[in-house]
Amino acid sequence: MSYLLAHLSDAHIGPLPRPRTRDLLGKRITGFVNWRKRGRLHDMAVLAAIVADLKAQTPDHVAMTGDILNLGLPSEFPFARAWLEQLGPTGDVSFVPGNHDAYVRSSMPHLATTFAPWVAEVGVVDGMPFAFPYLRRRGPLALIGLTSAIPTAPLLASGALGAAQRDGLARLLDEAGAAGLVRVVMIHHPPHVRGAKRGRGLRDAGALEAIIARHGAELILHGHNHRSSVAHLPGPGGPVPVVGVPSCSAVPGTHGHLAAYHLYSFAPRPDGGFAVTAERRGLAAGRDGIGPLGSLPL
């Protein structure tokens, strides 16, 4: 029997709660000004339709790769948690944060306390409920979550893992590979060099590429760029697919990056491995509602 994994990202839930004056110090000032324009590109009715369609496909697990929030305001986190709860029980949904979830340094404590239930079972990773990297074993999958979400200066949206997290990733990849699991890595920023525009990419992407080349993975999922994309990184057993998903709330006016999500099917093969196929579902120009958008070439 196949195992079905759904992947969505970049919900950017609105409307933005009215911020207090003291909350708009520093980077949030420019972010608030930008949101007054950019917020119109994210439609909550479309987001609700995406979630309804996703749930109708009855996936075994859901991967959400960040940017539920916009400015990391304290008042945004309860709405983000309530929305994440709609996707399913915490054991059936895995989350990694994006740069908008960790918008400024003061967002970080709220991030940890709000999203811990969707990160790892208590005691799995160094005894901490909100620690990265984490590994969740679900069916034939080893879901390995990374955080590239770091506070940055105004007008920057870059991310980084850091040496400790990269070392932990290498260890988890080896452990999951030895157990015969399908290793699915989740990260918000594109994990490859030149995967995003200048000032928006993963700062240590080269080091991450080297880890994948040495230790391998079967699939890497990311968001951030608000569009479907497929790239490949070299791995010891062959190319590793790197797949980006659009924003799950984007509407016309976003340069063709309409709201969508991805569905992955992992079907057992006679040799003991798994065949992986992927399809897109979402909005399409000239069509009402959410529907199929075709397969993804992995």
Disulfide bonds with the S-S distance in Angstrom:
none
